[in-house]
Amino acid sequence: MSSEPGLRERKKQRTRQTISDLASELFLRRGFDNVTVAEVAEAAGVSAKTVFNYFPRKEDLFLDRFPEAAELVTRAVRERPEGEEPLTALRRLHQELLRAGHPFGTFTDGQRFFWRVVIDSPSLRARARERVEELEELLGSLLAEAAGAPPDDPWSRVTAAMIISAYRTAYVTTVERIFAGEPVPKAARDHSALLERAFDRLERALARP
């Protein structure tokens, strides 16, 4: 059977992307707190109810790629080759995203404006923290599943916290350097090197006895 989405699903994906793109444009131009959901709906030619059908909270309009992150992490862990450790699969995912120039794998000039909007909005910062916690919880359950352990397995949760913390710390460090005036290309290279060192240390720390 084909895994390609059907016409209805593709239409829903296009609608979601259109709403998100227009919302981001408004947020970048006017600031997140100065734009209402009603204005986003009007710009997209839909109702406010339709907007909330796709994005439960206003903050999710701007932080719209977290579901993609969850999907990428899930596939990396579940579809890894037999016998491969989940951490190795996650490291390979980072390297693939880096080669593809994906926003999850590297930095571009455009991300400077994205993170400025986030930093300037307390509600966006709070929602970003919640999303990271959700991703950590998901990874913990995936690691438990991979180990054949219960979903709330403590060691899987500790491992997930270590991995997410390493990635978050590297990301925040790079964002701070960019805002301090460091050229984006250099910061992006150093970001990749920092994550590689983090994976090295995680592999040693999490190695099976």
ChimeraX commands (.cxc) that place a marker at each C-alpha (Angstrom):
marker #1 position 0.00,0.00,0.00 radius 0.5
marker #1 position 1.15,3.55,-0.75 radius 0.5
marker #1 position 2.09,5.72,2.21 radius 0.5
marker #1 position 1.51,8.91,0.22 radius 0.5
marker #1 position -1.18,11.16,1.75 radius 0.5
marker #1 position -4.50,11.34,-0.08 radius 0.5
marker #1 position -6.02,14.43,-1.66 radius 0.5
marker #1 position -7.93,15.38,1.48 radius 0.5
marker #1 position -4.83,15.07,3.66 radius 0.5
marker #1 position -2.70,17.07,1.19 radius 0.5
marker #1 position -5.32,19.83,1.19 radius 0.5
marker #1 position -5.27,19.91,4.99 radius 0.5
marker #1 position -1.47,20.09,4.98 radius 0.5
marker #1 position -1.53,22.99,2.51 radius 0.5
marker #1 position -4.12,24.84,4.58 radius 0.5
marker #1 position -2.09,24.34,7.75 radius 0.5
marker #1 position 1.08,25.55,6.04 radius 0.5
marker #1 position -0.66,28.60,4.56 radius 0.5
marker #1 position -2.03,29.62,7.96 radius 0.5
marker #1 position 1.36,29.12,9.60 radius 0.5
marker #1 position 3.27,31.03,6.91 radius 0.5
marker #1 position 0.93,34.01,7.02 radius 0.5
marker #1 position 0.96,34.04,10.82 radius 0.5
marker #1 position 4.75,33.96,10.90 radius 0.5
marker #1 position 4.90,36.84,8.43 radius 0.5
marker #1 position 2.61,38.92,10.63 radius 0.5
marker #1 position 4.48,38.00,13.82 radius 0.5
marker #1 position 7.86,38.84,12.30 radius 0.5
marker #1 position 6.61,42.16,11.00 radius 0.5
marker #1 position 4.57,43.35,13.99 radius 0.5
marker #1 position 5.62,41.21,16.96 radius 0.5
marker #1 position 3.85,38.16,18.32 radius 0.5
marker #1 position 1.86,39.91,21.04 radius 0.5
marker #1 position 0.59,42.58,18.63 radius 0.5
marker #1 position -1.18,40.13,16.29 radius 0.5
marker #1 position -4.49,38.42,17.08 radius 0.5
marker #1 position -5.70,35.03,15.90 radius 0.5
marker #1 position -8.60,36.82,14.21 radius 0.5
marker #1 position -6.12,38.80,12.12 radius 0.5
marker #1 position -4.29,35.63,11.16 radius 0.5
marker #1 position -7.59,34.00,10.16 radius 0.5
marker #1 position -8.56,37.01,8.05 radius 0.5
marker #1 position -5.20,37.01,6.28 radius 0.5
marker #1 position -5.55,33.28,5.52 radius 0.5
marker #1 position -9.18,33.58,4.42 radius 0.5
marker #1 position -10.45,31.16,7.07 radius 0.5
marker #1 position -12.35,31.40,10.34 radius 0.5
marker #1 position -10.71,31.66,13.73 radius 0.5
marker #1 position -12.25,28.27,14.53 radius 0.5
marker #1 position -10.40,26.77,11.56 radius 0.5
marker #1 position -7.13,28.24,12.82 radius 0.5
marker #1 position -7.66,26.62,16.22 radius 0.5
marker #1 position -8.53,23.30,14.55 radius 0.5
marker #1 position -4.96,23.22,13.23 radius 0.5
marker #1 position -3.21,25.07,16.05 radius 0.5
marker #1 position -4.70,24.60,19.55 radius 0.5
marker #1 position -2.86,27.65,20.89 radius 0.5
marker #1 position -1.78,30.92,19.33 radius 0.5
marker #1 position 1.84,30.15,20.21 radius 0.5
marker #1 position 1.69,26.97,18.12 radius 0.5
marker #1 position 1.18,29.11,15.01 radius 0.5
marker #1 position 4.76,30.31,15.35 radius 0.5
marker #1 position 6.29,27.22,16.95 radius 0.5
marker #1 position 4.73,25.10,14.24 radius 0.5
marker #1 position 7.64,22.74,13.60 radius 0.5
marker #1 position 7.62,20.89,16.90 radius 0.5
marker #1 position 5.27,18.20,15.52 radius 0.5
marker #1 position 7.82,17.65,12.75 radius 0.5
marker #1 position 10.57,17.29,15.35 radius 0.5
marker #1 position 8.50,14.70,17.19 radius 0.5
marker #1 position 7.92,12.78,13.97 radius 0.5
marker #1 position 11.60,12.84,13.01 radius 0.5
marker #1 position 12.69,11.59,16.43 radius 0.5
marker #1 position 10.05,8.88,16.44 radius 0.5
marker #1 position 11.06,7.58,13.01 radius 0.5
marker #1 position 14.77,7.73,13.84 radius 0.5
marker #1 position 14.34,5.55,16.92 radius 0.5
marker #1 position 11.71,3.15,15.61 radius 0.5
marker #1 position 13.14,2.66,12.12 radius 0.5
marker #1 position 16.80,2.31,13.09 radius 0.5
marker #1 position 18.66,-0.81,11.88 radius 0.5
marker #1 position 18.44,-3.88,14.06 radius 0.5
marker #1 position 21.05,-3.82,16.81 radius 0.5
marker #1 position 21.71,-0.09,16.54 radius 0.5
marker #1 position 21.47,1.99,19.70 radius 0.5
marker #1 position 18.82,4.77,19.69 radius 0.5
marker #1 position 21.48,7.36,20.47 radius 0.5
marker #1 position 23.38,6.35,17.32 radius 0.5
marker #1 position 20.19,6.74,15.30 radius 0.5
marker #1 position 19.61,10.20,16.77 radius 0.5
marker #1 position 23.17,11.22,15.96 radius 0.5
marker #1 position 22.68,10.09,12.38 radius 0.5
marker #1 position 19.45,12.07,12.23 radius 0.5
marker #1 position 21.32,15.23,13.26 radius 0.5
marker #1 position 23.97,14.62,10.61 radius 0.5
marker #1 position 21.32,14.10,7.93 radius 0.5
marker #1 position 19.52,17.30,8.92 radius 0.5
marker #1 position 22.83,19.17,8.86 radius 0.5
marker #1 position 23.64,17.97,5.35 radius 0.5
marker #1 position 20.14,18.92,4.20 radius 0.5
marker #1 position 20.46,22.42,5.67 radius 0.5
marker #1 position 17.35,21.78,7.76 radius 0.5
marker #1 position 16.58,24.35,10.51 radius 0.5
marker #1 position 16.80,21.55,13.08 radius 0.5
marker #1 position 20.34,20.77,11.95 radius 0.5
marker #1 position 21.96,24.13,11.35 radius 0.5
marker #1 position 21.46,27.89,11.51 radius 0.5
marker #1 position 20.66,30.52,8.87 radius 0.5
marker #1 position 20.28,34.30,8.95 radius 0.5
marker #1 position 16.50,33.89,8.92 radius 0.5
marker #1 position 16.54,32.09,12.25 radius 0.5
marker #1 position 17.96,35.20,13.90 radius 0.5
marker #1 position 14.61,36.96,13.33 radius 0.5
marker #1 position 12.64,33.89,14.41 radius 0.5
marker #1 position 14.38,33.68,17.75 radius 0.5
marker #1 position 14.14,37.44,18.30 radius 0.5
marker #1 position 10.35,37.13,18.14 radius 0.5
marker #1 position 10.45,34.21,20.60 radius 0.5
marker #1 position 12.73,36.00,23.05 radius 0.5
marker #1 position 10.58,39.14,22.96 radius 0.5
marker #1 position 7.41,37.23,23.91 radius 0.5
marker #1 position 7.07,35.66,27.39 radius 0.5
marker #1 position 4.21,33.44,26.22 radius 0.5
marker #1 position 6.26,32.10,23.30 radius 0.5
marker #1 position 9.22,31.37,25.57 radius 0.5
marker #1 position 6.93,29.52,27.97 radius 0.5
marker #1 position 5.34,27.50,25.19 radius 0.5
marker #1 position 8.75,26.64,23.72 radius 0.5
marker #1 position 9.78,25.23,27.12 radius 0.5
marker #1 position 6.59,23.18,27.25 radius 0.5
marker #1 position 7.23,21.83,23.77 radius 0.5
marker #1 position 10.76,20.79,24.71 radius 0.5
marker #1 position 9.36,19.00,27.78 radius 0.5
marker #1 position 6.84,17.22,25.55 radius 0.5
marker #1 position 9.66,16.13,23.24 radius 0.5
marker #1 position 11.64,14.84,26.22 radius 0.5
marker #1 position 8.63,12.85,27.43 radius 0.5
marker #1 position 8.14,11.39,23.95 radius 0.5
marker #1 position 11.80,10.40,23.69 radius 0.5
marker #1 position 11.65,8.76,27.10 radius 0.5
marker #1 position 8.74,6.59,26.00 radius 0.5
marker #1 position 10.52,5.73,22.73 radius 0.5
marker #1 position 13.68,4.70,24.58 radius 0.5
marker #1 position 11.63,2.57,26.97 radius 0.5
marker #1 position 9.89,0.96,24.02 radius 0.5
marker #1 position 13.25,0.24,22.37 radius 0.5
marker #1 position 14.51,-1.37,25.58 radius 0.5
marker #1 position 11.36,-3.40,26.10 radius 0.5
marker #1 position 10.72,-1.53,29.34 radius 0.5
marker #1 position 7.52,0.04,30.72 radius 0.5
marker #1 position 6.66,3.49,29.26 radius 0.5
marker #1 position 7.56,5.21,32.56 radius 0.5
marker #1 position 10.91,3.40,32.94 radius 0.5
marker #1 position 13.08,5.74,35.08 radius 0.5
marker #1 position 16.36,5.06,33.28 radius 0.5
marker #1 position 14.78,5.74,29.88 radius 0.5
marker #1 position 13.45,9.03,31.23 radius 0.5
marker #1 position 16.85,9.98,32.64 radius 0.5
marker #1 position 18.50,9.12,29.32 radius 0.5
marker #1 position 15.96,11.20,27.38 radius 0.5
marker #1 position 16.53,14.14,29.73 radius 0.5
marker #1 position 20.29,13.96,29.14 radius 0.5
marker #1 position 19.90,13.86,25.35 radius 0.5
marker #1 position 17.36,16.68,25.16 radius 0.5
marker #1 position 19.35,18.79,27.63 radius 0.5
marker #1 position 22.51,18.41,25.53 radius 0.5
marker #1 position 20.68,19.44,22.34 radius 0.5
marker #1 position 18.87,22.33,24.04 radius 0.5
marker #1 position 22.05,23.64,25.64 radius 0.5
marker #1 position 23.94,23.55,22.35 radius 0.5
marker #1 position 21.07,25.29,20.57 radius 0.5
marker #1 position 20.69,28.04,23.20 radius 0.5
marker #1 position 24.46,28.58,23.27 radius 0.5
marker #1 position 24.53,29.10,19.52 radius 0.5
marker #1 position 21.53,31.46,19.57 radius 0.5
marker #1 position 23.23,33.55,22.27 radius 0.5
marker #1 position 26.42,33.76,20.22 radius 0.5
marker #1 position 24.53,34.89,17.14 radius 0.5
marker #1 position 22.70,37.59,19.10 radius 0.5
marker #1 position 26.07,38.70,20.49 radius 0.5
marker #1 position 27.13,39.50,16.92 radius 0.5
marker #1 position 28.98,36.38,15.84 radius 0.5
marker #1 position 28.66,35.63,12.10 radius 0.5
marker #1 position 25.99,33.02,11.51 radius 0.5
marker #1 position 28.12,30.70,9.30 radius 0.5
marker #1 position 30.82,30.44,11.98 radius 0.5
marker #1 position 28.27,29.94,14.74 radius 0.5
marker #1 position 26.60,27.22,12.66 radius 0.5
marker #1 position 29.90,25.36,12.18 radius 0.5
marker #1 position 30.71,25.58,15.87 radius 0.5
marker #1 position 27.18,24.44,16.71 radius 0.5
marker #1 position 27.64,21.26,14.71 radius 0.5
marker #1 position 31.02,20.59,16.31 radius 0.5
marker #1 position 29.56,21.18,19.77 radius 0.5
marker #1 position 26.76,18.69,19.14 radius 0.5
marker #1 position 29.23,16.09,17.87 radius 0.5
marker #1 position 31.24,16.44,21.09 radius 0.5
marker #1 position 28.01,16.19,23.08 radius 0.5
marker #1 position 27.12,12.95,21.30 radius 0.5
marker #1 position 30.61,11.60,22.02 radius 0.5
marker #1 position 30.16,12.26,25.74 radius 0.5
marker #1 position 26.63,10.91,25.79 radius 0.5
marker #1 position 27.79,7.70,24.14 radius 0.5
marker #1 position 30.45,7.23,26.82 radius 0.5
marker #1 position 28.05,8.11,29.63 radius 0.5
marker #1 position 25.29,5.85,28.34 radius 0.5
marker #1 position 27.44,2.93,27.22 radius 0.5
marker #1 position 26.19,-0.44,28.37 radius 0.5
marker #1 position 28.41,-1.98,31.09 radius 0.5
marker link #1:1,2 radius 0.2
marker link #1:2,3 radius 0.2
marker link #1:3,4 radius 0.2
marker link #1:4,5 radius 0.2
marker link #1:5,6 radius 0.2
marker link #1:6,7 radius 0.2
marker link #1:7,8 radius 0.2
marker link #1:8,9 radius 0.2
marker link #1:9,10 radius 0.2
marker link #1:10,11 radius 0.2
marker link #1:11,12 radius 0.2
marker link #1:12,13 radius 0.2
marker link #1:13,14 radius 0.2
marker link #1:14,15 radius 0.2
marker link #1:15,16 radius 0.2
marker link #1:16,17 radius 0.2
marker link #1:17,18 radius 0.2
marker link #1:18,19 radius 0.2
marker link #1:19,20 radius 0.2
marker link #1:20,21 radius 0.2
marker link #1:21,22 radius 0.2
marker link #1:22,23 radius 0.2
marker link #1:23,24 radius 0.2
marker link #1:24,25 radius 0.2
marker link #1:25,26 radius 0.2
marker link #1:26,27 radius 0.2
marker link #1:27,28 radius 0.2
marker link #1:28,29 radius 0.2
marker link #1:29,30 radius 0.2
marker link #1:30,31 radius 0.2
marker link #1:31,32 radius 0.2
marker link #1:32,33 radius 0.2
marker link #1:33,34 radius 0.2
marker link #1:34,35 radius 0.2
marker link #1:35,36 radius 0.2
marker link #1:36,37 radius 0.2
marker link #1:37,38 radius 0.2
marker link #1:38,39 radius 0.2
marker link #1:39,40 radius 0.2
marker link #1:40,41 radius 0.2
marker link #1:41,42 radius 0.2
marker link #1:42,43 radius 0.2
marker link #1:43,44 radius 0.2
marker link #1:44,45 radius 0.2
marker link #1:45,46 radius 0.2
marker link #1:46,47 radius 0.2
marker link #1:47,48 radius 0.2
marker link #1:48,49 radius 0.2
marker link #1:49,50 radius 0.2
marker link #1:50,51 radius 0.2
marker link #1:51,52 radius 0.2
marker link #1:52,53 radius 0.2
marker link #1:53,54 radius 0.2
marker link #1:54,55 radius 0.2
marker link #1:55,56 radius 0.2
marker link #1:56,57 radius 0.2
marker link #1:57,58 radius 0.2
marker link #1:58,59 radius 0.2
marker link #1:59,60 radius 0.2
marker link #1:60,61 radius 0.2
marker link #1:61,62 radius 0.2
marker link #1:62,63 radius 0.2
marker link #1:63,64 radius 0.2
marker link #1:64,65 radius 0.2
marker link #1:65,66 radius 0.2
marker link #1:66,67 radius 0.2
marker link #1:67,68 radius 0.2
marker link #1:68,69 radius 0.2
marker link #1:69,70 radius 0.2
marker link #1:70,71 radius 0.2
marker link #1:71,72 radius 0.2
marker link #1:72,73 radius 0.2
marker link #1:73,74 radius 0.2
marker link #1:74,75 radius 0.2
marker link #1:75,76 radius 0.2
marker link #1:76,77 radius 0.2
marker link #1:77,78 radius 0.2
marker link #1:78,79 radius 0.2
marker link #1:79,80 radius 0.2
marker link #1:80,81 radius 0.2
marker link #1:81,82 radius 0.2
marker link #1:82,83 radius 0.2
marker link #1:83,84 radius 0.2
marker link #1:84,85 radius 0.2
marker link #1:85,86 radius 0.2
marker link #1:86,87 radius 0.2
marker link #1:87,88 radius 0.2
marker link #1:88,89 radius 0.2
marker link #1:89,90 radius 0.2
marker link #1:90,91 radius 0.2
marker link #1:91,92 radius 0.2
marker link #1:92,93 radius 0.2
marker link #1:93,94 radius 0.2
marker link #1:94,95 radius 0.2
marker link #1:95,96 radius 0.2
marker link #1:96,97 radius 0.2
marker link #1:97,98 radius 0.2
marker link #1:98,99 radius 0.2
marker link #1:99,100 radius 0.2
marker link #1:100,101 radius 0.2
marker link #1:101,102 radius 0.2
marker link #1:102,103 radius 0.2
marker link #1:103,104 radius 0.2
marker link #1:104,105 radius 0.2
marker link #1:105,106 radius 0.2
marker link #1:106,107 radius 0.2
marker link #1:107,108 radius 0.2
marker link #1:108,109 radius 0.2
marker link #1:109,110 radius 0.2
marker link #1:110,111 radius 0.2
marker link #1:111,112 radius 0.2
marker link #1:112,113 radius 0.2
marker link #1:113,114 radius 0.2
marker link #1:114,115 radius 0.2
marker link #1:115,116 radius 0.2
marker link #1:116,117 radius 0.2
marker link #1:117,118 radius 0.2
marker link #1:118,119 radius 0.2
marker link #1:119,120 radius 0.2
marker link #1:120,121 radius 0.2
marker link #1:121,122 radius 0.2
marker link #1:122,123 radius 0.2
marker link #1:123,124 radius 0.2
marker link #1:124,125 radius 0.2
marker link #1:125,126 radius 0.2
marker link #1:126,127 radius 0.2
marker link #1:127,128 radius 0.2
marker link #1:128,129 radius 0.2
marker link #1:129,130 radius 0.2
marker link #1:130,131 radius 0.2
marker link #1:131,132 radius 0.2
marker link #1:132,133 radius 0.2
marker link #1:133,134 radius 0.2
marker link #1:134,135 radius 0.2
marker link #1:135,136 radius 0.2
marker link #1:136,137 radius 0.2
marker link #1:137,138 radius 0.2
marker link #1:138,139 radius 0.2
marker link #1:139,140 radius 0.2
marker link #1:140,141 radius 0.2
marker link #1:141,142 radius 0.2
marker link #1:142,143 radius 0.2
marker link #1:143,144 radius 0.2
marker link #1:144,145 radius 0.2
marker link #1:145,146 radius 0.2
marker link #1:146,147 radius 0.2
marker link #1:147,148 radius 0.2
marker link #1:148,149 radius 0.2
marker link #1:149,150 radius 0.2
marker link #1:150,151 radius 0.2
marker link #1:151,152 radius 0.2
marker link #1:152,153 radius 0.2
marker link #1:153,154 radius 0.2
marker link #1:154,155 radius 0.2
marker link #1:155,156 radius 0.2
marker link #1:156,157 radius 0.2
marker link #1:157,158 radius 0.2
marker link #1:158,159 radius 0.2
marker link #1:159,160 radius 0.2
marker link #1:160,161 radius 0.2
marker link #1:161,162 radius 0.2
marker link #1:162,163 radius 0.2
marker link #1:163,164 radius 0.2
marker link #1:164,165 radius 0.2
marker link #1:165,166 radius 0.2
marker link #1:166,167 radius 0.2
marker link #1:167,168 radius 0.2
marker link #1:168,169 radius 0.2
marker link #1:169,170 radius 0.2
marker link #1:170,171 radius 0.2
marker link #1:171,172 radius 0.2
marker link #1:172,173 radius 0.2
marker link #1:173,174 radius 0.2
marker link #1:174,175 radius 0.2
marker link #1:175,176 radius 0.2
marker link #1:176,177 radius 0.2
marker link #1:177,178 radius 0.2
marker link #1:178,179 radius 0.2
marker link #1:179,180 radius 0.2
marker link #1:180,181 radius 0.2
marker link #1:181,182 radius 0.2
marker link #1:182,183 radius 0.2
marker link #1:183,184 radius 0.2
marker link #1:184,185 radius 0.2
marker link #1:185,186 radius 0.2
marker link #1:186,187 radius 0.2
marker link #1:187,188 radius 0.2
marker link #1:188,189 radius 0.2
marker link #1:189,190 radius 0.2
marker link #1:190,191 radius 0.2
marker link #1:191,192 radius 0.2
marker link #1:192,193 radius 0.2
marker link #1:193,194 radius 0.2
marker link #1:194,195 radius 0.2
marker link #1:195,196 radius 0.2
marker link #1:196,197 radius 0.2
marker link #1:197,198 radius 0.2
marker link #1:198,199 radius 0.2
marker link #1:199,200 radius 0.2
marker link #1:200,201 radius 0.2
marker link #1:201,202 radius 0.2
marker link #1:202,203 radius 0.2
marker link #1:203,204 radius 0.2
marker link #1:204,205 radius 0.2
marker link #1:205,206 radius 0.2
marker link #1:206,207 radius 0.2
marker link #1:207,208 radius 0.2
marker link #1:208,209 radius 0.2
view
